[in-house]
Each structure stands twice: as C-alpha cells, then as structure tokens.
Amino acid sequence: MELNTSNNNKKKMTVINGSHFSNIDGFYEEVSQLFMKDEDWNVATLDGFDDILYGVDTDITWKNSQKSREDLGFDLTKEFYENKIRMGKPYNVKLIQQKLDDLIEGKGQTLFEILIEMMESHKNIRLILD
C-alpha cells in the first residue's frame, strides 16, 4: 500500500509585506499580526521575534524586501542603537556602543540584515526574499 504524503510535506506559507511598514515598530506589528494573532502579547523586540520563530514551521516570503532593506538600513539602525544608548538601563550600553561603532565603520549589520540572519538561523523556516 502506498501512502500519499505530498500533502503532509507542504509547509504553511507566510508573507511579510514590506509595503506595510517602514520602521522596526511597524515590522513588529506586521509579524505580530502574522504569527501572534491568537495571543495576548505582541512582538516588541528582536529577542521576542527570535523567540516566536522557534514555534514556527513555515516558508516565509518577504515581499517588497528591497524596500525593507532600505527602510531598515543604516540610518534606522544607527537611530535604533542611539536610542538604546540614550535610554541606558536595562540595555548593555557598552555592547550597543560597540554595535553602533561597528555599523559606522561598515562592519556591523543593519536591522534588516539582523532579521534575515535570525530567520535563516531557524531550520524550520525557509526564507524567500521577493
């Protein structure tokens, strides 16, 4: 007897649409609607986004990813780090200052690159940039 497993191998498809947001808070809103719609909390940090990815088994297509690459690029990332340094505790200001210095020197990652690396690090996710 042959088993038809083709339906079992189809992963869920999730679409992150870069035209729906232009900053990191908008990204958090977008992924909260996609991954957390039945939950009492929303994604509000990079660590929080990484945490929810552990429970996700899906193919993610990031539509308008070039727009997101620009929106979540150098300028926004620099501002993101500067805000954390200005706030101080509970943030590790020394570490964040190093990340900011690396970014300015061209050695650091933008928020977009951090998010891509985060998603690609999860074996249960296949990321497609569109």
Salt bridges, closest charged atoms under 4 A:
GLU30 OE1 - HIS20 ND1 2.93
ASP50 OD1 - HIS122 NE2 2.73
ASP57 OD1 - LYS11 NZ 3.26
ASP59 OD2 - ARG126 NH2 3.21
ASP71 OD2 - LYS67 NZ 2.46
GLU82 OE2 - LYS78 NZ 2.81
GLU105 OE1 - LYS107 NZ 2.91
ASP130 OD2 - LYS63 NZ 3.18
